[in-house]
Amino acid sequence: MISKDSLKTIIWTSIFSIAMGLFEAVVVIYLREIYYPDGFSFPLKMIEPQIAFIEICREAATLIMLLMIGFLAAKKTVVRFAYFLLSFAIWDIFYYVFLKLFIDWPESLLTLDILFLIPITWIGPVLAPVINSISMIVLALIIINISAVKSAGIISRLSWILLITGSIITIFGYIQDYGYFLLKEFLFFDLFSTANSSAILEYATTYIPESFNWWTFILGETLIIAGVSNIIYQSRRHLVTPSRRHS
């Protein structure tokens, strides 16, 4: 059972994250009015390298802000991680909620979107990050709940391996189609050179997503769910074992 103090922190964190989702949606609406006045669609429009760099900085700043929520919300590292996940997930979900409310976009949960720009562009259907966000909320709440009765070892090594591996595979699923597209024209290390930024942005205007690899996504999400399940199993085992010893 989540404590009253933790519940208050969860509520305040959620309010902040919803407000950030609103803020993010407004910024994106402004950008779309400038670059996609007829509505967002692929192929991508050409933007100036300076604007692209500013967008990357904005995304980095958003991540830092969400990380700081975790640091302010708790003292234990793993619980800070949980609040970061919670704030990130709520922010991401409500970003789409406000886009839908303000400009009636996306048309459906299968609409393709640019999800992230770091280290390269992530692309996928809106449904995919929503599923990830729900998983993150569940994981965060489980960690916060367990932390109230267990001071250490909340996430075992096996759970970390499953969570990290699942996350890496999921990220690969988001970037693989666009990544393969870029590698047809550029070498891997050229993608991170500022000297090639204009050429990459120009080449990106010819990109039309060919597919989203749902199997890669499902594999990554399955590993994440397995990691969450293992945390639940280990926590129940921790709570049950002492009572058996005293029986």
Steps between C-alpha positions, in 0.01 A plus 500: 500500500642838398551731797321834534825694451582302186146550371533877543831496315347293220212748467730807490734325258205413278369857499843633402535238225154574358593870486822407321297295253289808431810716459659248260182474293479878463863523382444224243178667379698821437767306309240323289333830415835620366624188321180300440218755455295241308544236769789275599590222258798325345735572327656740748534868419840664475598696811805711570790326680484764775132426563570126503774556759267715711238224488755246623594738782133537591457124520815467710369771733169314531683183605703694756184652645337157531814359661501782752145407599637164608781660700261736677232239566707238685831427673564139392653466153262227388196698618630809321518281190138400559380860521695583184320215321167615637547861395634403156209265432228742613663783305511286185140380523356844568710651222287296259183569696547875459595471133176312446301760692659802330550391137321164482826315436594215481229361276538162669734316737670349195594841356877527453679774691848633564550391859848622585814644341778371730735349385317473166136530404260249658189419298206280584122481538357697791373177656856375561621777737160495673550129575853572622370779720238278661774245576713775652216619723438145625871447566532834679204436728626151585845634595348780709272253676774244569742768623269565794561150641836408351800725550740346245518262206164608356615417148708183468782454249278281283226763498749771403628283215147439373399866531814641338510241220130550430546877490795478259307268267198731514712805415660307214150429369429875492820601321574202274297600192626859499850384595516257208378780276784731608763228473417457133653843443732571796754316711406437863736757653402757236155511656640667812719755322379859495672542163241266346193644673372693198547204266328264746205735547463538125518123449243452778243689292485196270425259786164326508464228768483159338392309807503476876638173626233395747684174570804690624274718712310200640826326589628807684171558681478131594843518665395814686183329624710200603725733700200659670353157575828387653503803728149412619599135552814589695315749718228250589764240575675748729178574687381139526827335610527666845145400593574138413807505723294617796213258442 
